Amino acid sequence: MMGAFEQEFHGIKFHIPDNSYYETVDGLSWGVNPTYAHEWNASGEIEIKLQISRRETPTLPPERRPQCAQSYFELLPFAPVEVTCLALAEILGEKIRACYQRNKARDIYDLGMYATRPLQQDRIRRLVVLKLWQARDSFDPAQLMEKFERGAEFDWDDLRDLVRRDARINRGKICTDCVRGFRFLANLTSEEQRLAADRHQREQALAEKLSEEMP
C-alpha cells in the first residue's frame, strides 16, 4: 500500500513524511498522513488523513455503495468506484457508542442528521448493546438520553474544522432531535438488558446468540 503512494497518478504526486506514520501501543490501530501536490497545488502541504483500526470485526456484512454523484465526475478519465463500507445500522451503532463513551460533538452532530429519518430501530438497539459489551462497558439508555438533553458535555468546538465555515450549528435542535429520534434505545429486551449490564464479559454465549439472531 505504501508503494502505491510512490507513483504519480493522473498528475498527482503523493509523499509520505517520515513523521506522519503512527501506531497505537497495542498495535491494533495505526495511521499515516500522506501529502499530495499537483499542477495548481505545487506546495504539497495538503494532507490526507488515513486511519486504520483492527480492534473489531464488523457485526453486519460490509456493503458496497456508489459514491455520491459530484459535478466533476463527468470530467474524470475513469469511472468512480464503489466503496466498501459498514452498513448504515452499524455506523449509527458505532456513533451511539461513541456518544455514550466520549464527548466529541462530531458524534452527536452526525446522529442528528439521522434522528428524524426512518431507522432500523431493533437492529440499531441490538448493535449498541453488543458494541458496548465488546468495549467492556455497560449500557444505560437513560444515561445517554440525559446526556443528549443536557448537551453541555459535548465539545462543540470539535466541529470547527469539520463543517463549512458558514454552517449554522443549532445545538438545541440537534440535542432535541436525538432525544426524540433515539428514545427507542430504551426498549431493551430482557436478554439485551442482561448483556447491557455485563461489563465484565461473562455472558459470552449470550453475546454470540444476540449477534446471530440480529433483528
C-alpha angles and dihedrals in degrees: 000000000000090000090058090065091058093069125079112242120199091330095315118121119200129202132185112210114222093240098046098083118089137170131193120245092251091051093231097110133039141160145188132197110215117193124215139202135190140161097297096030102052096153094072091209095128115095140198117223111221115185125180126191125187095175097111143015113234114257094216124048112266117250133221112230133181116242117257107267114261128193093241095055091091090059095054119107089219137045115261109250128233115255125228107227143157119278112265093246090055093047090053090046089054091048093050091050089050091051090051095050105034141026105233110136091214088077098054090039090059092044090051090062091061101032093093096044130089108270139185090253101178092047094047092048091051091048092051091054092047095047095050089046089053088052090052092247133124123233125228110177091196090058091053093048090052089051090051092048094051096042090180095103093066119093098234091181085069088080098059096094095035105059134047115283091240094047113123112222111203102195094183094053093045092052094044092048091051093050091052098036098048102036086108087078087080091065094087118166117232090259092048089051090054093051093043089060095046102092091155093060097238092139097071094143092049092050091052091047094051091047092051092046094052110166 
